[in-house]
Amino acid sequence: MVTVREEGRKRRITAAEAFILQLTQRGLAGDSAAARSSLAAIETARVKSADAEGLGIKKFVIVPIQIECVLRTLGMATKKFPTDKKRVRWEINPWAVEATLARLGDRQLTEAEQRKVWSCTRVPHKVNWPGWWTVTE
């Protein structure tokens, strides 16, 4: 275990988590090799988690440490109200929705899950939805 300081607060994390955190920070600072390494490590952990728990939609709590920088830099999402701090809303770009749905394999989303994805997509009419998709508004 190691102690890290984020936004003036100390917390204890494993050495592996600290390593991934450092790689991610270097990647956000412009080190493309570090960015690729951290994304590969995150993907490996995700696959192991999915293998252990089965595929499903997960709810993630994202700590807002430069998340705007990540989403915007990678072109994954667009801020809907960029100047309104009271209405922070990110909409996922079509290519990111398509890539995520492709990773589901044979799994299909329920109608409720489809509606949630649709409502969070920046321009849903530009997405190449899979053949099983039923929600259109």
Backbone as a ProteinNet text record, in pm:
[ID]
protein_1_A
[PRIMARY]
MVTVREEGRKRRITAAEAFILQLTQRGLAGDSAAARSSLAAIETARVKSADAEGLGIKKFVIVPIQIECVLRTLGMATKKFPTDKKRVRWEINPWAVEATLARLGDRQLTEAEQRKVWSCTRVPHKVNWPGWWTVTE
[TERTIARY]
83.9	0	88.4	42	112	10.4	60.1	-25.8	-10.7	-123.5	-121.3	-204	-174.6	-249.1	-319.3	-451.8	-532.2	-618	-609.3	-686.2	-671.9	-550.1	-522.6	-559	-612.5	-651.9	-558.7	-528.2	-446	-536.7	-492.7	-564.2	-465.5	-498.3	-409.8	-461.5	-370.5	-404.3	-292.7	-319.3	-216.3	-109.1	6.7	115.1	74.1	-1.8	-47.9	-140	-231.5	-320.6	-240.9	-139.7	-55.6	18.4	64.6	135.2	42.4	-78.3	-176.3	-213.4	-231.4	-262.9	-152	-26.6	86.1	91.3	71.1	68.8	-41.6	-158	-270.8	-240.9	-183.5	-150.6	-47.3	52.1	151.7	87	-8.2	-78.7	-160.3	-227.3	-306	-217.5	-92.7	0.8	63.7	28.8	78.5	171.9	206	293.9	210.1	217.8	131.5	162.1	288.1	322.1	258.2	262.3	200.9	49.7	-9.2	-154.8	-192.7	-118.8	-147.6	-131.3	-27.3	-3.4	-114.2	-156.6	-261.7	-393.5	-426.5	-549.9	-545.5	-429.3	-415.3	-434.2	-378.5	-392.7	-537.4	-604.2	-745.1	-829.5	-802	-876.3	-854.5	-731.6	-702.1	-781.8	-785.1	-861.4	-1009.8	-1060.1	-1201.4	-1237.6	-1152.5	-1179.4	-1180.7	-1085.6	-1082.2	-1207.7	-1250.5	-1371.6	-1494.1	-1502.7	-1616.3	-1617.8	-1499	-1492.4	-1540.8	-1508.8	-1546.3	-1694.6	-1750.7	-1887.1	-1987.1	-1944.8	-2035.3	-2055.4	-2096.6	-2115.3	-2240.9	-2237.6	-2353	-2322.1	-2424.4	-2403.4	-2365.3	-2261.1	-2210.9	-2234.3	-2252.8	-2262.2	-2128.3	-2065.3	-1935.9	-1952.1	-1885.7	-1877.7	-1742.3	-1744.3	-1620.3	-1579.9	-1458.6	-1406	-1362.1	-1410	-1385.2	-1244.1	-1144.2	-1006.7	-971.2	-982.7	-951.6	-1033.1	-1152.9	-1234.9	-1272.7	-1293.3	-1325.5	-1214	-1090.9	-975.6	-973.1	-1001.5	-998.6	-1108.8	-1232	-1343.9	-1326.7	-1286.5	-1270.5	-1150.4	-1035.9	-914.6	-932.6	-997.2	-1018.2	-1137.9	-1211.7	-1327.1	-1441.5	-1447.7	-1549.7	-1684.6	-1682.7	-1807.5	-1795	-1910.4	-1918.5	-2002.1	-1957.6	-2031.6	-2149.7	-2270.5	-2390.1	-2405.6	-2380.1	-2392.4	-2255.7	-2162.6	-2024.9	-2005.3	-2096.7	-2077.8	-2164.3	-2250.7	-2343.4	-2295.5	-2237.1	-2182.5	-2290.4	-2414.7	-2523.9	-2580.9	-2559.5	-2612.5	-2496.8	-2421.9	-2311.1	-2368.4	-2357.4	-2410.2	-2317.5	-2269	-2184	-2266.8	-2254.4	-2322.7	-2216.8	-2237.9	-2140.6	-2148	-2031.6	-2025.7	-2061.4	-2121.6	-2169.2	-2065.2	-1941.2	-1839.9	-1814	-1818.8	-1794	-1910.2	-2032.4	-2149.4	-2137.2	-2103.8	-2090.5	-1982.2	-1868	-1757.9	-1796.8	-1866.9	-1908.9	-2011.5	-2108.6	-2209.8	-2146.6	-2046.3	-1978.9	-1910	-1865.5	-1796	-1890	-2021.1	-2116.2	-2124.8	-2076.9	-2085.6	-2230.3	-2272.6	-2409.2	-2510.5	-2462.7	-2553.9	-2632.8	-2762.3	-2848.1	-2900.7	-2914.3	-2965	-3117.1	-3168.4	-3313.8	-3363.1	-3493	-3548.4	-3515	-3519.9	-3487.2	-3340.2	-3252.3	-3110.6	-3088.6	-3160.2	-3149.2	-3192.3	-3300.7	-3349	-3245	-3179.4	-3077	-2959.9	-2915.3	-2805	-2846.6	-2966.4	-3016.9	-3015.6	-3064.5	-3074.8	-2938.9	-2835.5	-2701.2	-2613.6	-2668.8	-2592.3	-2609.9	-2497.8	-2501.1	-2590.9	-2572.2	-2659.3	-2698.5	-2801.2	-2836	-2873.9	-2922.8	-2962.7	-2842.5	-2721.2	-2600.8	-2530.3	-2583.8	-2524.1	-2569.5	-2478.7	-2513.7	-2552.6	-2680.6	-2729.7	-2727.3	-2705	-2706.5	-2846.3	-2852.6	-2979.4	-3085.8	-3046.6	-3143.1	-3197	-3142.5	-3180.6	-3324.2	-3406.4	-3547.5	-3585	-3510.5	-3545.1	-3499.9	-3589.7	-3556.1	-3584.5	-3620.9	-3637.4	-3648.2
-118.5	0	124.9	226.2	353.3	464.4	580.1	695.1	792.4	835.8	935	1055.1	1168.5	1290.9	1336.2	1352.6	1400.9	1515.4	1627.9	1746.5	1778.7	1765.9	1799.8	1693.1	1580.6	1473.1	1353.9	1290.5	1170	1047.8	944.4	816.5	704.5	586	469.9	383.6	345.6	257.7	155.9	51.7	-48.7	9	-52.9	-8.4	-21.7	-125.9	-144.5	-29.5	9.9	122.3	251.2	270.8	390.7	392	276.1	266.3	303.7	248.3	280.3	428.2	482.8	624.8	711.6	675.7	753.2	743.2	623.2	607.9	692.3	689.9	766.6	915.9	964.1	1106.6	1145.5	1059.5	1088.5	1087.9	997.1	992	1117.6	1165.9	1288.7	1410.2	1400.9	1511.7	1509.3	1408.5	1406	1291.6	1206.2	1091.9	979.9	965.7	869.9	725.3	693.1	556	523.6	618.5	597.6	584.2	664.3	656	518.5	467.9	334.3	227.2	237.9	138.2	139	258.2	263.6	212.6	246.5	195.6	43.8	-10.9	-156.3	-223.6	-164.5	-221.3	-216	-105.3	-91.5	-193.7	-211.5	-309.4	-451	-483.9	-616.8	-640.6	-540.3	-553.1	-566.5	-491.8	-498.6	-637.3	-693.9	-826.4	-930.8	-922.7	-1016.1	-1002.4	-879.7	-854.6	-910.5	-888.8	-939.8	-1091.8	-1153.1	-1299	-1352	-1280	-1324.9	-1302.7	-1194	-1157.6	-1176.4	-1203.8	-1207.8	-1067	-1055.9	-923.3	-857.8	-728.8	-654.6	-506.8	-427.6	-284.3	-252.7	-177.7	-141	6.8	45.1	185.6	224.4	324.6	370.5	507	525.7	656.9	712	822.2	877.9	996.7	991.1	1102.3	1207.7	1330.7	1431.9	1488.5	1402	1446.9	1448	1561.6	1583.2	1494.6	1454.8	1370.2	1445.7	1575.7	1656.5	1648	1654.5	1646.2	1512.7	1405.8	1271.9	1257.2	1289.1	1272.2	1357.3	1481.2	1572.3	1533.1	1504.4	1471.1	1345	1244.3	1119.5	1126.7	1236	1252.7	1159.2	1114.2	1018.3	1082.3	1206	1271.5	1421.8	1485.8	1630.4	1687.1	1798.2	1863.1	1936.9	1905.5	1963.5	2111.5	2148.3	2286.8	2333.4	2365	2390.9	2511	2606.5	2724.8	2725.1	2627.2	2623.1	2521	2569.4	2479.3	2404.8	2452.5	2385.7	2270	2272	2165.6	2096	2017.2	1942.6	1815.6	1804	1686.1	1652.7	1530.5	1480.6	1388.1	1402.9	1313.2	1234.3	1105.1	1015.6	1031.7	1041.9	1054.8	922	928.2	807	696.3	731.1	625.9	548.8	618.7	552.3	460	500.9	415.3	289.2	306	191.5	95.1	149.3	63.4	-13.5	52.1	-13.5	-122.8	-93.7	-194.7	-315.2	-291.9	-402.1	-495.3	-440.5	-521.5	-611	-589	-673.1	-814.2	-830.8	-962.5	-999.2	-1117.1	-1164.4	-1106.9	-1041.8	-986.6	-870	-866	-758.2	-681.7	-552.5	-469	-477	-462.6	-456.2	-323.8	-309.8	-184.4	-67.8	-89.9	16.1	57.1	-40.9	-10.3	65.2	24	92.6	238.4	264.5	401.9	487.6	428.8	501.6	536.1	439.9	465.3	571.6	558.3	654.6	796.7	810.1	943.9	1005	923.3	972.8	987.9	960	968.3	1106.5	1165.4	1302.5	1317.3	1239.4	1243.5	1099.8	1048	907.4	866.3	959.5	924.9	898.8	931.8	906.9	777.1	707.1	581.3	467.9	380.1	257.1	154	154.4	66.3	-77.8	-173.9	-315.1	-358	-468.2	-516.3	-543.8	-580.3	-612.2	-488.6	-371.4	-248.5	-210.9	-173.7	-142	2.9	69.9	206	305.7	395.3	494.1	636.7	657.5	793.1	791.3
0	0	0	-72.9	-77.2	-52.1	-11.4	12.7	-102.4	-159.2	-266.7	-221.2	-281.3	-250.1	-377.4	-368.8	-480.7	-431.2	-498	-460.8	-312.6	-260.9	-122	-20.7	-66.7	25.1	8.9	119.7	116.4	115.9	42.4	47.9	20.8	70.2	55.3	-58.5	-148.5	-259.8	-275.5	-354.4	-378.2	-470.4	-469.3	-556.8	-703.1	-736.3	-873.9	-915.5	-825.5	-855.9	-872.7	-789.8	-800	-933.7	-975.9	-1104.2	-1219	-1219.9	-1324.9	-1318.9	-1199.7	-1184	-1242.2	-1214	-1266.7	-1419.2	-1473.3	-1619.3	-1682	-1619.3	-1671.2	-1668.6	-1560	-1550.6	-1655.8	-1677.9	-1781.8	-1920.1	-1941.4	-2068.9	-2092.4	-1988	-2000.1	-2024	-1979.4	-1998.5	-2138.2	-2219	-2355.7	-2390.1	-2294.4	-2320.8	-2382.8	-2515.6	-2584.7	-2546.5	-2520.9	-2479.9	-2344.5	-2252.6	-2121.4	-2135.7	-2223.5	-2245.5	-2298	-2395.9	-2450.7	-2344.1	-2263.3	-2158.1	-2053.8	-2012.3	-1910.6	-1965.9	-2090.9	-2151	-2165.3	-2201.6	-2213.4	-2077.5	-1972.5	-1838.4	-1791.4	-1819.6	-1782.2	-1857.4	-1987.1	-2067.5	-2015.5	-1980.1	-1925.5	-1797.3	-1710.4	-1585.9	-1614.7	-1714.1	-1749.9	-1800.2	-1884.8	-1939.4	-1827.9	-1736.4	-1624	-1538.8	-1516.6	-1438.3	-1509.4	-1642.1	-1719.8	-1719.7	-1729.5	-1725.9	-1591.6	-1485.2	-1352.1	-1323.3	-1374.6	-1339.3	-1452.1	-1572.7	-1687	-1740.2	-1865.2	-1924.3	-1869.3	-1859.7	-1814.1	-1812.6	-1800.2	-1791.4	-1648.5	-1633.2	-1501.8	-1479.6	-1356.5	-1321.4	-1261	-1316	-1268.9	-1203.5	-1093.1	-1032.3	-1072.3	-1145.9	-1197.4	-1111.9	-1061	-984.4	-1085.2	-1071.8	-1173.3	-1174.1	-1178.8	-1189.3	-1336.8	-1399	-1539.3	-1632.5	-1592.9	-1679.2	-1805.9	-1792.4	-1909.8	-2012.1	-1965.4	-2054	-2127.2	-2056.7	-2117.2	-2221.7	-2184.8	-2277.3	-2401.9	-2383	-2496.5	-2582.5	-2519.5	-2593.6	-2677.1	-2620.9	-2693.3	-2788.1	-2784	-2872.5	-2839.7	-2714.3	-2674.8	-2647.4	-2599.6	-2562	-2581.9	-2582.7	-2600.1	-2485.3	-2431.3	-2323.9	-2385	-2340.1	-2399.5	-2364.5	-2241.7	-2197.2	-2146.5	-2235.1	-2193.5	-2100.9	-2101.1	-2017.6	-1892.6	-1877.1	-1763.5	-1660.8	-1551.2	-1448.7	-1371.3	-1377.4	-1306.4	-1387.8	-1517.6	-1604.6	-1675.1	-1599.7	-1658.3	-1718.8	-1848.6	-1917.6	-2032.8	-2031.8	-2140.4	-2226	-2356.4	-2449.4	-2525.5	-2535.1	-2597.9	-2749.2	-2812.4	-2958	-3025.1	-3145.2	-3213.1	-3226.8	-3262.9	-3283	-3153.7	-3039.1	-2910.9	-2874.6	-2908.1	-2884.2	-2969.6	-3097.4	-3187.8	-3139.6	-3098.4	-3052	-2926.6	-2837.2	-2712.8	-2738.9	-2824.9	-2857.3	-2926.7	-3010.1	-3079.6	-2980.5	-2867.8	-2767.5	-2688.1	-2700.8	-2628.8	-2686.6	-2810.1	-2873.1	-2900.5	-2854.4	-2877.4	-2778.5	-2675.6	-2574.7	-2632.6	-2603	-2649	-2528.4	-2543.4	-2435	-2428.5	-2308	-2290.9	-2348	-2362.5	-2414.5	-2320.9	-2190.3	-2093.9	-2107.9	-2123.7	-2142.9	-2273.9	-2379	-2507.5	-2494.8	-2423.3	-2405.8	-2333	-2234.2	-2159	-2251	-2329.4	-2422.6	-2523.6	-2578	-2676.9	-2618.5	-2494	-2433.6	-2401.9	-2390	-2358.9	-2483.8	-2599.3	-2724.4	-2785.3	-2829.1	-2880.6	-3001.9	-3105.3	-3223.9	-3257.8	-3188.6	-3203.4	-3345.2	-3425.2	-3562	-3652.5	-3605.5	-3684.4	-3644.8	-3546.7	-3501.1	-3592.1	-3626.2	-3698.2	-3591.6	-3555.5	-3450.1	-3499	-3408.9	-3448.6	-3494.6	-3565.8	-3619.7	-3515.6	-3393.4	-3287.9	-3218.1	-3245.2	-3175.9	-3210.5	-3110.5	-3135.6	-3104.9	-3016.8	-2975.9	-3082.7	-3122.8	-3224.7	-3180.7	-3057.7	-3003	-2854
[MASK]
+++++++++++++++++++++++++++++++++++++++++++++++++++++++++++++++++++++++++++++++++++++++++++++++++++++++++++++++++++++++++++++++++++++++++

